[in-house]
Amino acid sequence: MTSGNGHAIGAFIATACQRIIPPDVLDAARLCLADWMGVAIGASDEPAGRIVRETVAQWRSTGRASLLFGGTAAAPFAALANGTLAHCLDFDDTYVDAVTHTSAPVWAATFALGEEIDATETDMLRAFVTGFEVAARVGHGLGQGVTARGWHSTGVFGRIGAASAAATLLDLDAERALNAVALAATQTGGLTGSFGTMAKPFHAGKAAMDGVLSAQLAAGGFTGAIGLLDPGGGLDNAVIQDRSLTMTPVAFTDWRILRNSFKPYAACHLIHPAIDAARALRADGLSPDAIRTARADVGALALQVTGGGDGSPDTALAGKFDLRYCVALALHGRAVSAADFREPWALEPDIAATASRIAVFNHPEMGFASAGMAIDTAGGTLRAHVPVAKGHPGNPMAWDDMDAKFAGLVTPAFGNRTGMMFDLLRRFGDGAVLAETRGLLAELSQ
């Protein structure tokens, strides 16, 4: 065993069953579950989710894990299908300090393996929290650097979180748990160059699948390089090859899940502050026709990842990563919801015209959750500043906000039973929820 981060992570996983988890942390895990389930069900018509689901079905695996929208499969394959679905809309949560969509892979792995081994709801909540906390710490301080260098953090840290959750469910000892995490780390993948394509949600699904597989292999005695997660131990040097950043020492002294962020908009999280700024100006009475020029001031990472589009994306997927286009939607009073990115999709000329008048700049005072906007009109310049975008710590989404988001996503599939599903997820852990939830999910395939 290593004496660095690996030791702390292995011990944290191995002692999960002995840990008392505070009520607010369990409630945060349920909020993550409701968000995960909502965005996955809401992606029913997404080609990426359908193709992965159909491919998994062709494998004809035997297992008890539910495939959303049809049948069951072995846990790794269900995790692949459901994890991909959960990221198709790019509407799932983000742990900003690691720039990672954590719930998509971690809940997909937890739910699939939990069903497979007949885990209790309490076991599944505990496993998810464990996976979230490990992913958050491994990715802390590295997320923006990893993203800036072309890696998708969800494919890096989400994979480790999924393995940690799966290892918790399998009740692995510290050594085998560490090997599970090491096996996940060596499968790191996902490139930001794939953003705006079907490959991006596939990153989340594959992370979930690899997490389950890694824990199952480790349970059988399979080993990996257990020092990979130590500072300078291999993973950080691989994804940050200029060695300007290294993994920080891991200490489980607080609950990082309480600093999770949820998306009110179905677009890249980096665009959300600018959308909020645009919505604020719209609320003050600004008409798109009055805009002469507009300037969006954003953080460096937002400019790098989302500022390259010209406001006239070719596909709905590309539109989610085009800051000019998303801001233009908001200026036209659109909700920037999943409905704005449905296929079949066509570029709206009036939205594109507004987007063409928007310039995007990096401002040194702006970060992941902040943005500013200045719009020139015949009557003068209008300004808005968003210090903390909606959904982030300091401006969080609560259960009422999640209820509205969930309803918008799930009602097309469940109709008047949407509220029943939401209430079940909010009570997950009571002991009688999982069976009813599976029963409702089974209706999706009918």
Steps between C-alpha positions, in 0.01 A plus 500: 500500500610856431521751784375796295167579341440137414502398865250772591270414210513126559428545870215743430329250270562202726351674805195640321261260670614627841454866414211711626390722213327823606140555386590800282759292315248221438252760379763638261550147365124472440503835321777363277290188439194703398712711266668189353174318444330809357766579241530132403125455445486835325755373246266231367511635145873569490673294228814446708303341783290291264799364309688403816186343647434298185863388484490385862177310431670316212757362741221302668668506839338344803441723798250675724606859434234714336557646156301821485249465217519126477605180671786405727868425452818416685602785728795637296288518186201660674742754648630576150153553354354698790814706558503602134132596515560716807750718316331518159322827573805649671252598770648298790676629809862612530744498789673822400821461702577196283302618193337157502149378423510267796149357533472378140768230540481450877123460531494288182758265650336501843149436374602224260724307736264561792216338308727215388601401853167590663649777712278701730411861429715601796793305356458676168485846654811422704682372192409804294615742770828308531558509124415870483736589783792306350449649152474850647828468686699339222381767259533793741725766352565296186169534320557829321857408410392162369224660291729770366738227378234321304377233743137462601509498879190281518690228319786535746352564844150366434653162417683498835183598684304222330762243599495626859122471519507151351777392737288626791201296386719190469635564852862474388777525755743792478752323277246375249316832504823679418565260214151569366575872497842439343342291225252779430782755491696307239195505271480882509357642180282761337614796290352849495548492124193273501276763659198574286481140376349173623839406642464741792210317670673175412786613726263496799352164410837339445625643829205335677560169324874502572436584865279194546739279304800623701333419833386159381851415380654622825252289696646197323858595588595697186764763580615833361759769568389613843718812506326664203298735719788628711637848416733447206405133502394465140147620434569868557825487303318338208218751473714804599818417312669834559491412873366847584226338712507192717240315696453637849522283812162342573326553834135413564424776747180646352220415256571628150158390373356798685683720248357330193346711223183430300409633159192710435594509128561216254837627383864489602531613862768751401235696307252528789628826654475676164147360452404638840639840403302495176183398682547785749520752216199344331306526827581871509314546172776462241373401154733308265413749225657778708841332516771666295794312646546284807801397702518195728783497755572145619768291663795367302371142495156609380663692215718202408228236505190695391616826345618363168158461340368770271142480624375291208564139606438218254339264752310515826793334677737768373253766611540393863867604481456824306491785753378755246211279395389417855518863608298599195234245598479660845480850352200383296326382816562131448544272802816338358344170600515157340218606267732758340736225386261232378555309179407547223662837544540802276678828563253785551605806298397756761700321772803477271471868412508599867788261567704660221499828693649344815874511568658283768801602709694362792483718808754428775241551774261238356514134594296184450183644656522870412454715192418850388317642200487842339251576222504814289163637389383826351413613851838418652688206648327244723706290737453190713739318730444152637737420790354151558287330237178322599560144615840556657582514873398846611209499255381138517213307350274359774242222484233732360736602219580135434130414496443747218803377306400135549144565386618668181720203417289206612139598430521405128580143609297464821215747467302533823724242669798736489428635849484147637846421361645822638355434846646149497848628420472764771427220750768262370648320797168439677522134403192458282588745223724296271239239409244768411762693306594191298133438433455849358820472296375174350207695356741702285556197276130432445 
